[in-house]
C-alpha cells in the first residue's frame, strides 16, 4: 500500500498539493482514468484515548495476568489477535510431539504472538498493525471497539466503564 497523496479540489479538477506532483508523475499516466476515494484522517484524541484505556486496563490486571502481559503493548497485541485483527501462518510438522517442541521454541522467540498447535500443525498468530498507514479511520475504530471489549472482559468490566476511567486518568 502506498501512502495517500493529498489533493485539493479546484472546482473543475483535483490538484496534488505542493511537493506531491513528482510522485503523481511517477504513479499516474496522463489521460488514464483513476477512481478517487476520500480517506478520513484518524482522530489523534481517539488514538490517545485508546492507548489510555489499554494502560488503565493494564494497571488493573491481576498479578497472574501481569505475568502473562508484562506491558500494555503485550495486552494490546493479544487483544488484537483475539478480536480477529491478526494474520496467521501454519507450520506443518512430522508429528504432534515435534509440533509441541517447536511451538514452545517459537513462543519464546516471537514476543507478540499467540502460538497454538493442532495435531501436528503449529499456527502462529500475529497482530495486524494499527498504524496510520495500515488502518483507515473506520477500520481503526472497529478494531479499537473490539480490542477494548476483549480487554474489558479480562479485567471484569465493560468498555464504557473502562473508557470513563481512562478519561478521568487522562
DSSP file (Angstrom, degrees, kcal/mol; ACC not computed):
  #  RESIDUE AA STRUCTURE BP1 BP2  ACC     N-H-->O    O-->H-N    N-H-->O    O-->H-N    TCO  KAPPA ALPHA  PHI   PSI    X-CA   Y-CA   Z-CA
    1    1 A X              0   0    0      0, 0.0     2,-0.2     0, 0.0     3,-0.0   0.000 360.0 360.0 360.0 135.0    0.0    0.0    0.0
    2    2 A X        -     0   0    0      1,-0.1     2,-0.1     3,-0.0     3,-0.1  -0.643 360.0 -94.7 -95.0 157.9    1.3    3.5   -0.9
    3    3 A X        -     0   0    0     -2,-0.2    -1,-0.1     1,-0.1   130,-0.0  -0.472  49.9-101.8 -67.0 140.2    0.8    6.5    1.3
    4    4 A X        -     0   0    0     -2,-0.1     2,-0.5     1,-0.1    -1,-0.1  -0.328  30.7-132.5 -62.5 145.4   -2.3    8.5    0.1
    5    5 A X        -     0   0    0     -3,-0.1     2,-0.3    18,-0.0    -1,-0.1  -0.882  19.6-127.1-100.1 126.4   -1.5   11.6   -1.9
    6    6 A X        -     0   0    0     -2,-0.5    11,-2.3    11,-0.0     2,-0.3  -0.580  30.4-176.1 -77.8 133.5   -3.4   14.7   -0.7
    7    7 A X  E     -A   16   0A   0     -2,-0.3     2,-0.4     9,-0.3     9,-0.2  -0.874  16.9-142.4-122.6 156.6   -5.3   16.6   -3.5
    8    8 A X  E     -A   15   0A   0      7,-2.7     7,-2.5    -2,-0.3     2,-0.4  -0.985  19.9-125.4-121.4 132.9   -7.2   19.8   -3.4
    9    9 A X  E     -A   14   0A   0     -2,-0.4     5,-0.2     5,-0.2    -2,-0.0  -0.633  21.5-172.6 -76.4 126.4  -10.5   20.3   -5.4
   10   10 A X        -     0   0    0      3,-3.0    -1,-0.1    -2,-0.4     4,-0.1   0.323  53.5 -95.9-102.6   5.2  -10.2   23.4   -7.6
   11   11 A X  S    S+     0   0    0      2,-0.2     3,-0.1     1,-0.0    -2,-0.1   0.000 119.5  29.2 102.3 -29.0  -13.8   23.4   -8.9
   12   12 A X  S    S+     0   0    0      1,-0.4     2,-0.3     0, 0.0    -3,-0.1   0.383 126.3  18.4-138.8  -4.3  -13.1   21.5  -12.1
   13   13 A X  S    S-     0   0    0     -5,-0.1    -3,-3.0     2,-0.0     2,-0.4  -0.986  70.2-111.8-162.6 155.8  -10.1   19.3  -11.2
   14   14 A X  E     -A    9   0A   0     -2,-0.3     2,-0.4    -5,-0.2    -5,-0.2  -0.813  32.2-164.9 -91.0 134.5   -8.1   17.8   -8.4
   15   15 A X  E     -A    8   0A   0     -7,-2.5    -7,-2.7    -2,-0.4     3,-0.1  -0.978  21.6-118.6-121.6 131.0   -4.6   19.2   -8.0
   16   16 A X  E     -A    7   0A   0     -2,-0.4    -9,-0.3    -9,-0.2     5,-0.1  -0.374  37.6-105.7 -64.9 146.0   -1.9   17.5   -5.9
   17   17 A X    >   -     0   0    0    -11,-2.3     3,-2.0     1,-0.2     4,-0.3  -0.290  54.1 -71.6 -66.5 157.7   -0.7   19.6   -3.0
   18   18 A X  T 3  S+     0   0    0      1,-0.3    -1,-0.2     2,-0.1    -3,-0.0  -0.198 123.1  28.8 -52.5 138.3    2.8   21.2   -3.4
   19   19 A X  T 3  S+     0   0    0     -3,-0.1    -1,-0.3     0, 0.0     4,-0.2   0.304 106.0  77.1  94.4  -8.5    5.5   18.6   -3.1
   20   20 A X    <>  +     0   0    0     -3,-2.0     4,-2.1     2,-0.1     5,-0.2   0.470  64.2  89.0-111.8  -4.0    3.4   15.7   -4.5
   21   21 A X  H  > S+     0   0    0     -4,-0.3     4,-2.4     1,-0.2     5,-0.2   0.907  87.5  51.9 -62.2 -42.8    3.4   16.5   -8.2
   22   22 A X  H  > S+     0   0    0      1,-0.2     4,-1.7     2,-0.2    -1,-0.2   0.913 109.6  49.6 -61.1 -42.3    6.6   14.5   -8.9
   23   23 A X  H  > S+     0   0    0      1,-0.2     4,-2.0    -4,-0.2    -1,-0.2   0.895 109.2  52.3 -63.8 -39.3    5.1   11.4   -7.1
   24   24 A X  H  X S+     0   0    0     -4,-2.1     4,-3.0     1,-0.2    -1,-0.2   0.903 106.9  53.1 -62.5 -40.5    2.0   11.8   -9.2
   25   25 A X  H  < S+     0   0    0     -4,-2.4    -1,-0.2     1,-0.2    -2,-0.2   0.858 111.2  47.3 -61.5 -34.8    4.1   11.8  -12.4
   26   26 A X  H  < S+     0   0    0     -4,-1.7    -1,-0.2    -5,-0.2    -2,-0.2   0.845 121.9  33.8 -73.5 -34.3    5.8    8.6  -11.2
   27   27 A X  H  < S+     0   0    0     -4,-2.0     2,-0.3    -5,-0.1    -2,-0.2   0.792 111.4  57.1 -94.2 -31.0    2.5    6.8  -10.3
   28   28 A X     <  -     0   0    0     -4,-3.0     2,-0.5    -5,-0.2     6,-0.0  -0.741  64.7-137.7-114.7 153.3   -0.1    8.0  -12.8
   29   29 A X    >   -     0   0    0     -2,-0.3     3,-1.8     4,-0.0     2,-0.1  -0.915  33.4-111.8-106.6 129.2   -0.4    8.1  -16.6
   30   30 A X  T 3  S+     0   0    0     -2,-0.5     3,-0.1     1,-0.3    -5,-0.0  -0.361 102.6  17.2 -59.4 131.9   -1.8   11.3  -18.2
   31   31 A X  T 3  S+     0   0    0      1,-0.3    -1,-0.3    -2,-0.1     2,-0.2   0.176  94.7 122.1  91.2 -17.3   -5.2   10.6  -19.7
   32   32 A X    <   -     0   0    0     -3,-1.8     2,-0.4     1,-0.1    -1,-0.3  -0.533  64.5-119.7 -78.6 147.0   -5.9    7.4  -17.8
   33   33 A X        -     0   0    0     -2,-0.2     2,-0.4    -3,-0.1    -1,-0.1  -0.730  31.6-175.1 -89.7 131.8   -9.0    7.3  -15.6
   34   34 A X        -     0   0    0     -2,-0.4     2,-0.6    -6,-0.0    -6,-0.0  -0.939  22.5-128.4-124.0 148.1   -8.4    6.8  -11.8
   35   35 A X        -     0   0    0     -2,-0.4     2,-0.3     2,-0.0    -2,-0.0  -0.856  23.3-153.5 -97.6 126.1  -11.0    6.3   -9.1
   36   36 A X        -     0   0    0     -2,-0.6     2,-0.4     2,-0.0    -2,-0.0  -0.747  11.0-173.9 -98.0 145.6  -10.6    8.6   -6.1
   37   37 A X        -     0   0    0     -2,-0.3     2,-0.2     2,-0.0    -2,-0.0  -0.990  26.0-120.9-139.0 130.0  -11.8    7.7   -2.7
   38   38 A X        -     0   0    0     -2,-0.4     2,-0.6     1,-0.0    -2,-0.0  -0.487  20.8-156.5 -71.8 135.5  -11.8   10.0    0.3
   39   39 A X        -     0   0    0     -2,-0.2     2,-0.3    97,-0.0    -1,-0.0  -0.960  12.1-140.9-112.9 116.1   -9.8    8.8    3.3
   40   40 A X        -     0   0    0     -2,-0.6    97,-0.7     1,-0.1     2,-0.1  -0.593  22.3-117.7 -77.2 133.5  -10.8   10.3    6.5
   41   41 A X        -     0   0    0     -2,-0.3     2,-0.1    95,-0.1    -1,-0.1  -0.425  30.6-111.7 -67.9 143.0   -7.9   11.1    8.8
   42   42 A X        -     0   0    0     93,-0.1     2,-0.5    -2,-0.1    -1,-0.1  -0.448  33.0-106.8 -74.2 150.9   -7.9    9.3   12.1
   43   43 A X     >  -     0   0    0      1,-0.2     4,-2.1    -2,-0.1     5,-0.1  -0.668  17.0-153.7 -83.0 122.9   -8.5   11.3   15.2
   44   44 A X  H  > S+     0   0    0     -2,-0.5     4,-2.6     1,-0.2     5,-0.2   0.899  97.9  53.2 -62.4 -40.9   -5.5   11.9   17.4
   45   45 A X  H  > S+     0   0    0      1,-0.2     4,-2.5     2,-0.2    -1,-0.2   0.900 108.8  49.8 -61.4 -37.7   -7.6   12.2   20.5
   46   46 A X  H  > S+     0   0    0      2,-0.2     4,-2.3     1,-0.2    -1,-0.2   0.905 110.8  49.9 -64.7 -40.6   -9.3    8.9   19.7
   47   47 A X  H  X S+     0   0    0     -4,-2.1     4,-2.0     2,-0.2    -2,-0.2   0.925 112.7  46.0 -62.9 -45.9   -5.9    7.3   19.3
   48   48 A X  H  X S+     0   0    0     -4,-2.6     4,-2.1     1,-0.2    -2,-0.2   0.894 111.6  52.2 -64.7 -40.1   -4.7    8.7   22.6
   49   49 A X  H  X S+     0   0    0     -4,-2.5     4,-2.4    -5,-0.2    -2,-0.2   0.909 107.1  53.6 -62.2 -42.5   -7.9    7.6   24.4
   50   50 A X  H  X S+     0   0    0     -4,-2.3     4,-2.0     1,-0.2    -1,-0.2   0.937 111.5  43.9 -57.1 -49.7   -7.5    4.1   23.0
   51   51 A X  H  X S+     0   0    0     -4,-2.0     4,-2.3     1,-0.2    -1,-0.2   0.827 111.0  54.8 -69.5 -30.5   -4.0    3.8   24.5
   52   52 A X  H  X S+     0   0    0     -4,-2.1     4,-2.5     2,-0.2    -1,-0.2   0.893 107.6  50.8 -66.6 -39.1   -5.1    5.4   27.8
   53   53 A X  H  X S+     0   0    0     -4,-2.4     4,-2.6     2,-0.2    -2,-0.2   0.917 110.9  48.2 -62.7 -43.5   -7.8    2.7   28.1
   54   54 A X  H  X S+     0   0    0     -4,-2.0     4,-2.7     2,-0.2    -2,-0.2   0.924 112.4  48.5 -64.0 -43.8   -5.2    0.0   27.4
   55   55 A X  H  X S+     0   0    0     -4,-2.3     4,-2.0     2,-0.2    -2,-0.2   0.911 112.2  48.8 -62.6 -42.4   -2.9    1.5   30.0
   56   56 A X  H  X S+     0   0    0     -4,-2.5     4,-0.8     2,-0.2    -2,-0.2   0.916 112.7  47.9 -64.8 -42.8   -5.7    1.8   32.6
   57   57 A X  H >< S+     0   0    0     -4,-2.6     3,-1.0     1,-0.2    -2,-0.2   0.922 109.6  53.1 -62.6 -43.2   -6.8   -1.8   32.0
   58   58 A X  H >< S+     0   0    0     -4,-2.7     3,-1.4     1,-0.3    -1,-0.2   0.883 104.4  55.7 -60.9 -38.5   -3.2   -3.0   32.3
   59   59 A X  H 3< S+     0   0    0     -4,-2.0    -1,-0.3     1,-0.3    -2,-0.2   0.752 108.3  50.5 -63.3 -23.1   -2.9   -1.2   35.7
   60   60 A X  T << S+     0   0    0     -3,-1.0    -1,-0.3    -4,-0.8    -2,-0.2   0.270  83.2 119.6-101.5  10.3   -5.9   -3.2   36.8
   61   61 A X    <   -     0   0    0     -3,-1.4    94,-0.1    -4,-0.2    -3,-0.0  -0.406  68.2-110.8 -71.5 151.7   -4.7   -6.7   35.8
   62   62 A X     >  -     0   0    0      1,-0.1     4,-2.4    -2,-0.1     5,-0.2  -0.293  34.2-102.2 -70.4 167.3   -4.2   -9.4   38.4
   63   63 A X  H  > S+     0   0    0      1,-0.2     4,-1.7     2,-0.2     5,-0.2   0.905 124.9  51.4 -59.2 -41.2   -0.7  -10.5   39.2
   64   64 A X  H  > S+     0   0    0      1,-0.2     4,-1.5     2,-0.2    -1,-0.2   0.912 111.0  47.1 -62.8 -42.8   -1.2  -13.6   37.1
   65   65 A X  H  > S+     0   0    0      1,-0.2     4,-2.7     2,-0.2    -1,-0.2   0.857 107.3  57.2 -67.9 -34.3   -2.4  -11.5   34.2
   66   66 A X  H  < S+     0   0    0     -4,-2.4    -1,-0.2     1,-0.2    -2,-0.2   0.861 104.8  51.6 -65.5 -34.4    0.5   -9.1   34.6
   67   67 A X  H  < S+     0   0    0     -4,-1.7     3,-0.4     1,-0.2    -1,-0.2   0.887 113.2  45.3 -66.4 -36.8    3.0  -12.0   34.2
   68   68 A X  H  < S+     0   0    0     -4,-1.5     2,-0.5     1,-0.3    -2,-0.2   0.865 125.7  31.4 -72.8 -36.5    1.2  -13.0   31.0
   69   69 A X     <  +     0   0    0     -4,-2.7    -1,-0.3     1,-0.1     6,-0.1  -0.781  69.4 177.2-123.0  84.4    1.1   -9.4   29.7
   70   70 A X        +     0   0    0     -2,-0.5     2,-0.3    -3,-0.4    -1,-0.1   0.675  69.7  25.1 -67.6 -16.5    4.2   -7.7   31.1
   71   71 A X  S  > S-     0   0    0      1,-0.1     4,-1.7     0, 0.0     3,-0.3  -0.946  83.4-110.3-139.3 161.2    3.4   -4.4   29.2
   72   72 A X  H  > S+     0   0    0     -2,-0.3     4,-2.7     1,-0.2     5,-0.2   0.841 118.8  60.1 -58.3 -31.7    0.4   -2.6   27.8
   73   73 A X  H  > S+     0   0    0      2,-0.2     4,-2.5     1,-0.2    -1,-0.2   0.893 102.1  50.9 -65.0 -39.7    1.7   -3.4   24.4
   74   74 A X  H  > S+     0   0    0     -3,-0.3     4,-2.2     2,-0.2    -1,-0.2   0.913 111.8  48.6 -61.0 -42.1    1.6   -7.2   25.1
   75   75 A X  H  X S+     0   0    0     -4,-1.7     4,-2.4     2,-0.2    -2,-0.2   0.920 111.5  49.0 -64.2 -44.9   -2.0   -6.7   26.2
   76   76 A X  H  X S+     0   0    0     -4,-2.7     4,-2.4     2,-0.2    -2,-0.2   0.927 112.0  47.6 -61.9 -46.7   -3.0   -4.7   23.1
   77   77 A X  H  X S+     0   0    0     -4,-2.5     4,-2.2     2,-0.2    -1,-0.2   0.904 111.6  51.0 -64.2 -41.1   -1.4   -7.2   20.7
   78   78 A X  H  X S+     0   0    0     -4,-2.2     4,-2.7    -5,-0.2    -1,-0.2   0.942 111.9  47.2 -59.0 -47.8   -3.1  -10.1   22.5
   79   79 A X  H  X S+     0   0    0     -4,-2.4     4,-1.8     1,-0.2     6,-0.2   0.861 109.0  54.4 -66.1 -35.6   -6.5   -8.4   22.3
   80   80 A X  H  <>S+     0   0    0     -4,-2.4     5,-2.4     2,-0.2     4,-0.2   0.939 111.5  45.0 -60.5 -46.1   -6.0   -7.6   18.6
   81   81 A X  H ><5S+     0   0    0     -4,-2.2     3,-1.6     1,-0.2    -2,-0.2   0.944 113.7  49.0 -62.9 -48.0   -5.3  -11.2   17.8
   82   82 A X  H 3<5S+     0   0    0     -4,-2.7    -1,-0.2     1,-0.3    -2,-0.2   0.769 109.3  53.4 -65.0 -26.0   -8.3  -12.4   19.9
   83   83 A X  T 3<5S-     0   0    0     -4,-1.8    -1,-0.3    -5,-0.2    -2,-0.2   0.373 123.9-100.6 -93.3   6.2  -10.6   -9.9   18.3
   84   84 A X  T < 5S+     0   0    0     -3,-1.6     2,-1.4    -4,-0.2    -3,-0.2   0.460  86.8 122.5  96.4   0.9   -9.7  -11.1   14.8
   85   85 A X      < +     0   0    0     -5,-2.4    43,-2.7    -6,-0.2     2,-0.3  -0.577  55.6  97.0 -95.1  72.6   -7.2   -8.4   13.7
   86   86 A X  E     -B  127   0B   0     -2,-1.4     2,-0.3    41,-0.3    41,-0.2  -0.958  62.8-134.2-151.9 161.9   -4.4  -10.9   13.1
   87   87 A X  E     -B  126   0B   0     39,-2.6    39,-2.6    -2,-0.3     2,-0.4  -0.892  23.4-154.9-117.1 155.6   -2.6  -12.9   10.5
   88   88 A X  E     -B  125   0B   0     -2,-0.3     2,-0.4    37,-0.2    37,-0.2  -0.969  10.2-164.9-134.1 150.2   -1.7  -16.5   10.9
   89   89 A X  E     -B  124   0B   0     35,-1.7    35,-2.6    -2,-0.4     2,-0.4  -1.000  14.9-145.4-131.6 131.2    0.9  -18.8    9.4
   90   90 A X  E     -B  123   0B   0     -2,-0.4     2,-0.5    33,-0.2    33,-0.2  -0.790   8.4-166.7 -98.5 140.0    0.7  -22.6    9.7
   91   91 A X  E     -B  122   0B   0     31,-3.2    31,-2.5    -2,-0.4     2,-0.2  -0.916  12.7-150.1-125.0 102.3    3.8  -24.8   10.1
   92   92 A X  E     -B  121   0B   0     -2,-0.5     2,-0.2    29,-0.2    29,-0.2  -0.519  16.2-167.2 -73.1 138.8    3.1  -28.5    9.5
   93   93 A X        -     0   0    0     27,-3.4    27,-0.1    -2,-0.2     3,-0.1  -0.723  32.9-111.9-118.7 170.4    5.4  -30.8   11.4
   94   94 A X  S    S+     0   0    0     -2,-0.2     2,-0.3     1,-0.1    26,-0.1   0.716  95.6   4.7 -78.1 -19.9    6.0  -34.6   11.2
   95   95 A X  S  > S-     0   0    0     25,-0.2     4,-2.1     1,-0.1     5,-0.1  -0.977  72.5-108.3-155.6 165.4    4.3  -35.4   14.5
   96   96 A X  H  > S+     0   0    0     -2,-0.3     4,-2.6     2,-0.2     5,-0.2   0.902 119.0  55.0 -63.3 -40.7    2.4  -33.8   17.3
   97   97 A X  H  > S+     0   0    0      1,-0.2     4,-2.2     2,-0.2    -1,-0.2   0.909 108.7  47.5 -60.4 -42.5    5.4  -34.1   19.6
   98   98 A X  H  > S+     0   0    0      2,-0.2     4,-2.7     1,-0.2     5,-0.2   0.909 110.8  52.2 -64.9 -40.8    7.6  -32.2   17.1
   99   99 A X  H  X S+     0   0    0     -4,-2.1     4,-2.7     1,-0.2    -2,-0.2   0.913 109.3  49.1 -61.0 -43.3    4.9  -29.5   16.8
  100  100 A X  H  X S+     0   0    0     -4,-2.6     4,-2.0     2,-0.2    -1,-0.2   0.911 112.0  48.9 -63.6 -42.6    4.7  -29.1   20.6
  101  101 A X  H  X S+     0   0    0     -4,-2.2     4,-1.7     1,-0.2    -2,-0.2   0.945 115.4  43.2 -61.6 -48.5    8.5  -28.8   20.8
  102  102 A X  H  X S+     0   0    0     -4,-2.7     4,-2.9     1,-0.2    -2,-0.2   0.870 110.1  56.4 -67.7 -36.3    8.7  -26.3   18.0
  103  103 A X  H  X S+     0   0    0     -4,-2.7     4,-2.7    -5,-0.2    -1,-0.2   0.917 106.4  50.4 -61.3 -42.5    5.7  -24.3   19.4
  104  104 A X  H  X S+     0   0    0     -4,-2.0     4,-1.3     1,-0.2    -1,-0.2   0.905 112.2  47.6 -61.2 -41.7    7.5  -23.9   22.7
  105  105 A X  H  X S+     0   0    0     -4,-1.7     4,-0.9     1,-0.2    -2,-0.2   0.919 112.0  49.2 -65.7 -44.5   10.6  -22.6   20.9
  106  106 A X  H >X S+     0   0    0     -4,-2.9     4,-2.3     1,-0.2     3,-0.8   0.900 105.6  57.6 -63.5 -41.2    8.6  -20.2   18.7
  107  107 A X  H 3< S+     0   0    0     -4,-2.7    -1,-0.2     1,-0.3    -2,-0.2   0.873 108.1  47.1 -57.5 -37.3    6.7  -18.8   21.7
  108  108 A X  H 3< S+     0   0    0     -4,-1.3    -1,-0.3    -5,-0.2    -2,-0.2   0.700 116.2  45.0 -78.2 -17.7   10.0  -17.8   23.3
  109  109 A X  H << S+     0   0    0     -4,-0.9     2,-0.7    -3,-0.8    -2,-0.2   0.730 104.4  61.1 -96.8 -26.1   11.3  -16.3   20.1
  110  110 A X    ><  -     0   0    0     -4,-2.3     3,-0.8     1,-0.2    -1,-0.2  -0.887  65.9-166.0-111.2 107.3    8.3  -14.2   19.0
  111  111 A X  T 3  S+     0   0    0     -2,-0.7     2,-0.3     1,-0.3    -1,-0.2   0.874  80.4  34.6 -64.0 -44.8    7.4  -11.6   21.6
  112  112 A X  T 3  S+     0   0    0      2,-0.0    15,-0.7    15,-0.0     2,-0.3  -0.379  97.1 101.8-111.5  53.9    3.9  -10.5   20.4
  113  113 A X  E <   -C  126   0B   0     -3,-0.8     2,-0.5    -2,-0.3    13,-0.2  -0.918  60.6-136.5-133.0 158.1    2.4  -13.7   19.0
  114  114 A X  E     -C  125   0B   0     11,-2.2    11,-3.1    -2,-0.3     2,-0.5  -0.982  24.8-163.2-110.9 124.9    0.0  -16.4   20.0
  115  115 A X  E     +C  124   0B   0     -2,-0.5     2,-0.3     9,-0.2     9,-0.2  -0.938  12.3 174.8-113.5 125.3    1.3  -19.9   19.1
  116  116 A X  E     -C  123   0B   0      7,-2.7     7,-3.0    -2,-0.5     2,-0.4  -0.885  17.5-148.2-125.8 158.4   -1.1  -22.8   19.0
  117  117 A X  E     -C  122   0B   0     -2,-0.3     2,-0.4     5,-0.2     5,-0.2  -0.991  10.4-177.5-126.7 138.8   -0.8  -26.5   18.0
  118  118 A X  E >   -C  121   0B   0      3,-2.6     3,-1.9    -2,-0.4     2,-0.3  -0.952  69.7 -51.6-132.0 112.3   -3.5  -28.7   16.5
  119  119 A X  T 3  S-     0   0    0     -2,-0.4   -19,-0.1     1,-0.3   -20,-0.1  -0.436 125.1 -17.6  55.6-118.7   -2.3  -32.2   15.9
  120  120 A X  T 3  S+     0   0    0     -2,-0.3   -27,-3.4   -27,-0.1     2,-0.5   0.081 118.5  95.7-104.7  24.3    1.0  -31.8   14.0
  121  121 A X  E <   -BC  92 118B   0     -3,-1.9    -3,-2.6   -29,-0.2     2,-0.4  -0.957  56.7-155.5-121.0 130.3    0.4  -28.2   12.9
  122  122 A X  E     -BC  91 117B   0    -31,-2.5   -31,-3.2    -2,-0.5     2,-0.5  -0.845   8.5-162.5 -97.4 135.5    1.7  -25.1   14.6
  123  123 A X  E     -BC  90 116B   0     -7,-3.0    -7,-2.7    -2,-0.4     2,-0.6  -0.987   1.2-161.4-119.5 126.9   -0.2  -21.9   14.0
  124  124 A X  E     -BC  89 115B   0    -35,-2.6   -35,-1.7    -2,-0.5     2,-0.5  -0.936   7.2-163.6-109.2 118.7    1.5  -18.6   14.7
  125  125 A X  E     -BC  88 114B   0    -11,-3.1   -11,-2.2    -2,-0.6     2,-0.4  -0.879   7.9-176.9-103.1 128.1   -0.9  -15.6   15.1
  126  126 A X  E     -BC  87 113B   0    -39,-2.6   -39,-2.6    -2,-0.5   -13,-0.1  -0.968  29.0-108.4-125.6 145.0    0.4  -12.1   15.0
  127  127 A X  E     -B   86   0B   0    -15,-0.7   -41,-0.3    -2,-0.4     2,-0.2  -0.372  31.3-117.1 -70.4 143.3   -1.5   -8.9   15.4
  128  128 A X        -     0   0    0    -43,-2.7     2,-0.2   -51,-0.1    -1,-0.1  -0.493  38.1-100.4 -73.5 151.0   -2.2   -6.6   12.5
  129  129 A X        -     0   0    0     -2,-0.2    -1,-0.1     1,-0.1   -43,-0.0  -0.467  24.5-163.4 -72.3 142.8   -0.7   -3.2   12.7
  130  130 A X        +     0   0    0     -2,-0.2    -1,-0.1     4,-0.1     5,-0.1   0.154  44.6 132.6-107.4  15.7   -2.9   -0.3   13.7
  131  131 A X  S >> S-     0   0    0      1,-0.1     4,-1.8     3,-0.1     3,-0.8  -0.178  74.4-100.4 -67.2 166.8   -0.6    2.4   12.4
  132  132 A X  T 34 S+     0   0    0      1,-0.3    -1,-0.1     2,-0.2     8,-0.1   0.802 121.8  49.8 -59.5 -32.8   -2.0    5.2   10.3
  133  133 A X  T 34 S+     0   0    0      1,-0.2    -1,-0.3  -130,-0.0     3,-0.1   0.792 113.1  46.3 -75.8 -27.7   -0.8    3.7    7.0
  134  134 A X  T <4 S+     0   0    0     -3,-0.8     2,-0.4     1,-0.2    -2,-0.2   0.759 114.5  38.7 -90.7 -26.5   -2.3    0.2    7.8
  135  135 A X     <  -     0   0    0     -4,-1.8    -1,-0.2    -5,-0.1   -93,-0.1  -0.985  68.9-144.4-132.1 128.4   -5.8    1.1    9.1
  136  136 A X     >  -     0   0    0     -2,-0.4     4,-2.7    -3,-0.1     5,-0.2  -0.216  42.8 -90.3 -75.6 178.2   -8.2    3.8    7.9
  137  137 A X  H  > S+     0   0    0    -97,-0.7     4,-2.4     1,-0.2     5,-0.2   0.906 125.2  46.9 -58.8 -46.3  -10.4    5.6   10.3
  138  138 A X  H  > S+     0   0    0      2,-0.2     4,-2.3     1,-0.2    -1,-0.2   0.931 114.6  45.6 -65.0 -47.0  -13.3    3.2   10.1
  139  139 A X  H  > S+     0   0    0      1,-0.2     4,-2.7     2,-0.2     5,-0.2   0.897 112.4  51.9 -65.1 -40.3  -11.2    0.1   10.5
  140  140 A X  H  X S+     0   0    0     -4,-2.7     4,-3.1     2,-0.2    -1,-0.2   0.934 109.9  48.9 -61.1 -45.0   -9.3    1.6   13.4
  141  141 A X  H  X S+     0   0    0     -4,-2.4     4,-2.5    -5,-0.2    -2,-0.2   0.909 112.1  48.7 -62.7 -41.4  -12.5    2.5   15.2
  142  142 A X  H  X S+     0   0    0     -4,-2.3     4,-2.2     2,-0.2    -1,-0.2   0.930 114.4  45.0 -62.6 -44.9  -13.8   -1.1   14.7
  143  143 A X  H  X S+     0   0    0     -4,-2.7     4,-2.9     2,-0.2     5,-0.2   0.901 111.5  53.6 -66.8 -39.5  -10.6   -2.6   15.9
  144  144 A X  H  X S+     0   0    0     -4,-3.1     4,-2.6    -5,-0.2     5,-0.2   0.941 110.2  47.1 -58.3 -48.7  -10.5   -0.2   18.8
  145  145 A X  H  X S+     0   0    0     -4,-2.5     4,-1.6     1,-0.2    -2,-0.2   0.914 115.5  44.7 -61.2 -43.9  -14.0   -1.1   19.9
  146  146 A X  H  X S+     0   0    0     -4,-2.2     4,-2.1     2,-0.2    -1,-0.2   0.897 113.4  49.8 -69.8 -39.9  -13.3   -4.9   19.6
  147  147 A X  H  X S+     0   0    0     -4,-2.9     4,-2.7     1,-0.2     5,-0.2   0.929 111.0  48.9 -64.1 -45.3  -10.0   -4.7   21.4
  148  148 A X  H  X S+     0   0    0     -4,-2.6     4,-2.6    -5,-0.2    -1,-0.2   0.832 108.7  54.8 -66.1 -30.3  -11.4   -2.7   24.3
  149  149 A X  H  X S+     0   0    0     -4,-1.6     4,-1.9    -5,-0.2    -1,-0.2   0.930 110.6  45.2 -64.9 -45.6  -14.2   -5.2   24.6
  150  150 A X  H  X S+     0   0    0     -4,-2.1     4,-1.4     2,-0.2    -2,-0.2   0.937 116.3  45.9 -61.9 -47.1  -11.7   -8.1   24.9
  151  151 A X  H  X S+     0   0    0     -4,-2.7     4,-1.3     1,-0.2     3,-0.2   0.906 109.8  53.0 -66.6 -42.6   -9.6   -6.2   27.4
  152  152 A X  H  <>S+     0   0    0     -4,-2.6     5,-2.6     1,-0.2     4,-0.4   0.902 107.3  53.9 -59.3 -40.0  -12.5   -5.0   29.5
  153  153 A X  H ><5S+     0   0    0     -4,-1.9     3,-0.7     1,-0.2    -1,-0.2   0.850 102.4  58.1 -62.3 -34.5  -13.6   -8.6   29.7
  154  154 A X  H 3<5S+     0   0    0     -4,-1.4    -1,-0.2     1,-0.2    -2,-0.2   0.839 112.5  38.8 -64.6 -32.9  -10.2   -9.6   31.0
  155  155 A X  T 3<5S-     0   0    0     -4,-1.3    -1,-0.2    -3,-0.4    -2,-0.2   0.331 117.5-108.8-103.1   8.3  -10.5   -7.3   34.0
  156  156 A X  T < 5S+     0   0    0     -3,-0.7     2,-0.2    -4,-0.4    -3,-0.2   0.856  82.5  98.0  74.4  36.3  -14.2   -7.9   34.6
  157  157 A X  S   <S-     0   0    0     -5,-2.6     2,-0.3    -6,-0.1    -1,-0.2  -0.702  70.5-102.7-135.0-170.8  -15.7   -4.6   33.5
  158  158 A X     >  -     0   0    0     -2,-0.2     4,-2.3    -3,-0.1     3,-0.3  -0.829  32.1-109.4-117.0 160.6  -17.3   -3.3   30.4
  159  159 A X  H  > S+     0   0    0     -2,-0.3     4,-2.7     1,-0.2     5,-0.2   0.842 115.8  55.8 -58.6 -35.1  -15.8   -1.0   27.7
  160  160 A X  H  > S+     0   0    0      2,-0.2     4,-2.3     1,-0.2    -1,-0.2   0.918 109.8  45.1 -65.2 -42.4  -17.9    2.0   28.8
  161  161 A X  H  > S+     0   0    0     -3,-0.3     4,-2.5     2,-0.2    -2,-0.2   0.922 114.0  49.4 -66.1 -43.7  -16.6    1.9   32.4
  162  162 A X  H  X S+     0   0    0     -4,-2.3     4,-2.4     1,-0.2    -2,-0.2   0.921 111.2  50.3 -59.7 -44.2  -13.0    1.3   31.2
  163  163 A X  H  X S+     0   0    0     -4,-2.7     4,-2.2    -5,-0.2    -2,-0.2   0.906 110.6  48.8 -61.4 -43.5  -13.4    4.3   28.8
  164  164 A X  H  X S+     0   0    0     -4,-2.3     4,-1.8     2,-0.2    -1,-0.2   0.909 111.7  49.1 -64.3 -42.0  -14.7    6.5   31.6
  165  165 A X  H  X S+     0   0    0     -4,-2.5     4,-1.6     1,-0.2    -2,-0.2   0.895 111.6  49.0 -65.2 -39.5  -11.9    5.5   33.9
  166  166 A X  H  X S+     0   0    0     -4,-2.4     4,-1.5     1,-0.2    -1,-0.2   0.879 108.9  53.9 -67.2 -36.4   -9.3    6.2   31.3
  167  167 A X  H  < S+     0   0    0     -4,-2.2    -1,-0.2     1,-0.2    -2,-0.2   0.865 107.8  49.9 -64.7 -36.8  -10.9    9.6   30.6
  168  168 A X  H  < S+     0   0    0     -4,-1.8    -1,-0.2     1,-0.2    -2,-0.2   0.843 111.1  49.5 -69.4 -33.6  -10.6   10.5   34.3
  169  169 A X  H  <        0   0    0     -4,-1.6    -1,-0.2     1,-0.2    -2,-0.2   0.778 360.0 360.0 -76.4 -26.0   -6.9    9.5   34.3
  170  170 A X     <        0   0    0     -4,-1.5    -1,-0.2    -5,-0.1    -2,-0.2   0.486 360.0 360.0 -73.7 360.0   -6.1   11.5   31.2
